[in-house]
Amino acid sequence: MTTVGEYEPTKPISRAEREARKAFRQVEAEKAMSEHALAEKAFAQNRERLKAERLAREAAAGPVPEKQSKAKKK
């Protein structure tokens, strides 16, 4: 037991435990990468869908009238 401000050294881990942690981290990393890839793919598909909808709306609305600039006051 340590008191406030004291440092308790960590126990050295065994070779088997180190290998198990390494394997576990690798599996977790692969899982995270696949989840990220799925999220990225879903985002890209949604962006393309929204872009197509926007272009269809703009085509149906016709040409956009140009904004008239305000006359500058002197």
Phi and psi restraints in degrees (value plus and minus 20) as a CYANA .aco file:
   2 THR   PHI    -137.1   -97.1
   2 THR   PSI     137.2   177.2
   3 THR   PHI    -116.1   -76.1
   3 THR   PSI     156.8   196.8
   4 VAL   PHI     -81.6   -41.6
   4 VAL   PSI     110.1   150.1
   5 GLY   PHI      71.7   111.7
   5 GLY   PSI     -30.1     9.9
   6 GLU   PHI    -109.9   -69.9
   6 GLU   PSI     134.1   174.1
   7 TYR   PHI    -128.9   -88.9
   7 TYR   PSI     110.0   150.0
   8 GLU   PHI    -127.5   -87.5
   8 GLU   PSI      97.2   137.2
   9 PRO   PHI     -83.7   -43.7
   9 PRO   PSI     126.7   166.7
  10 THR   PHI     -98.0   -58.0
  10 THR   PSI     133.6   173.6
  11 LYS   PHI     -95.0   -55.0
  11 LYS   PSI     120.0   160.0
  12 PRO   PHI     -88.4   -48.4
  12 PRO   PSI     120.5   160.5
  13 ILE   PHI    -114.3   -74.3
  13 ILE   PSI     133.3   173.3
  14 SER   PHI     -97.8   -57.8
  14 SER   PSI     144.5   184.5
  15 ARG   PHI     -81.5   -41.5
  15 ARG   PSI     -61.4   -21.4
  16 ALA   PHI     -83.9   -43.9
  16 ALA   PSI     -61.1   -21.1
  17 GLU   PHI     -87.3   -47.3
  17 GLU   PSI     -58.3   -18.3
  18 ARG   PHI     -82.0   -42.0
  18 ARG   PSI     -64.1   -24.1
  19 GLU   PHI     -84.5   -44.5
  19 GLU   PSI     -59.2   -19.2
  20 ALA   PHI     -85.7   -45.7
  20 ALA   PSI     -63.0   -23.0
  21 ARG   PHI     -83.5   -43.5
  21 ARG   PSI     -60.1   -20.1
  22 LYS   PHI     -82.2   -42.2
  22 LYS   PSI     -65.0   -25.0
  23 ALA   PHI     -84.6   -44.6
  23 ALA   PSI     -61.6   -21.6
  24 PHE   PHI     -83.9   -43.9
  24 PHE   PSI     -64.2   -24.2
  25 ARG   PHI     -81.3   -41.3
  25 ARG   PSI     -58.5   -18.5
  26 GLN   PHI     -85.2   -45.2
  26 GLN   PSI     -62.9   -22.9
  27 VAL   PHI     -83.8   -43.8
  27 VAL   PSI     -63.4   -23.4
  28 GLU   PHI     -83.6   -43.6
  28 GLU   PSI     -59.1   -19.1
  29 ALA   PHI     -85.1   -45.1
  29 ALA   PSI     -62.8   -22.8
  30 GLU   PHI     -83.4   -43.4
  30 GLU   PSI     -59.8   -19.8
  31 LYS   PHI     -83.6   -43.6
  31 LYS   PSI     -64.7   -24.7
  32 ALA   PHI     -84.0   -44.0
  32 ALA   PSI     -60.6   -20.6
  33 MET   PHI     -85.2   -45.2
  33 MET   PSI     -60.8   -20.8
  34 SER   PHI     -87.9   -47.9
  34 SER   PSI     -58.3   -18.3
  35 GLU   PHI     -83.5   -43.5
  35 GLU   PSI     -61.2   -21.2
  36 HIS   PHI     -84.2   -44.2
  36 HIS   PSI     -62.1   -22.1
  37 ALA   PHI     -83.7   -43.7
  37 ALA   PSI     -60.6   -20.6
  38 LEU   PHI     -84.3   -44.3
  38 LEU   PSI     -63.2   -23.2
  39 ALA   PHI     -84.4   -44.4
  39 ALA   PSI     -60.4   -20.4
  40 GLU   PHI     -85.1   -45.1
  40 GLU   PSI     -60.1   -20.1
  41 LYS   PHI     -85.8   -45.8
  41 LYS   PSI     -63.1   -23.1
  42 ALA   PHI     -83.8   -43.8
  42 ALA   PSI     -59.9   -19.9
  43 PHE   PHI     -82.9   -42.9
  43 PHE   PSI     -64.8   -24.8
  44 ALA   PHI     -84.3   -44.3
  44 ALA   PSI     -61.2   -21.2
  45 GLN   PHI     -84.8   -44.8
  45 GLN   PSI     -61.8   -21.8
  46 ASN   PHI     -85.1   -45.1
  46 ASN   PSI     -61.9   -21.9
  47 ARG   PHI     -82.1   -42.1
  47 ARG   PSI     -63.2   -23.2
  48 GLU   PHI     -84.8   -44.8
  48 GLU   PSI     -59.6   -19.6
  49 ARG   PHI     -83.4   -43.4
  49 ARG   PSI     -65.6   -25.6
  50 LEU   PHI     -85.6   -45.6
  50 LEU   PSI     -56.8   -16.8
  51 LYS   PHI     -84.2   -44.2
  51 LYS   PSI     -63.7   -23.7
  52 ALA   PHI     -82.9   -42.9
  52 ALA   PSI     -61.5   -21.5
  53 GLU   PHI     -83.3   -43.3
  53 GLU   PSI     -63.0   -23.0
  54 ARG   PHI     -83.2   -43.2
  54 ARG   PSI     -64.4   -24.4
  55 LEU   PHI     -84.4   -44.4
  55 LEU   PSI     -57.6   -17.6
  56 ALA   PHI     -85.5   -45.5
  56 ALA   PSI     -62.5   -22.5
  57 ARG   PHI     -82.2   -42.2
  57 ARG   PSI     -64.4   -24.4
  58 GLU   PHI     -85.7   -45.7
  58 GLU   PSI     -57.5   -17.5
  59 ALA   PHI     -87.8   -47.8
  59 ALA   PSI     -57.9   -17.9
  60 ALA   PHI     -90.8   -50.8
  60 ALA   PSI     -52.3   -12.3
  61 ALA   PHI     -96.5   -56.5
  61 ALA   PSI     -38.9     1.1
  62 GLY   PHI      70.7   110.7
  62 GLY   PSI    -192.8  -152.8
  63 PRO   PHI     -87.4   -47.4
  63 PRO   PSI     125.5   165.5
  64 VAL   PHI    -103.2   -63.2
  64 VAL   PSI     105.9   145.9
  65 PRO   PHI     -87.8   -47.8
  65 PRO   PSI     122.1   162.1
  66 GLU   PHI     -94.0   -54.0
  66 GLU   PSI     124.5   164.5
  67 LYS   PHI     -94.1   -54.1
  67 LYS   PSI     113.5   153.5
  68 GLN   PHI    -106.6   -66.6
  68 GLN   PSI     111.3   151.3
  69 SER   PHI     -96.1   -56.1
  69 SER   PSI     128.4   168.4
  70 LYS   PHI     -96.5   -56.5
  70 LYS   PSI     124.7   164.7
  71 ALA   PHI     -92.6   -52.6
  71 ALA   PSI     112.7   152.7
  72 LYS   PHI     -94.2   -54.2
  72 LYS   PSI     116.2   156.2
  73 LYS   PHI    -111.5   -71.5
  73 LYS   PSI     119.9   159.9
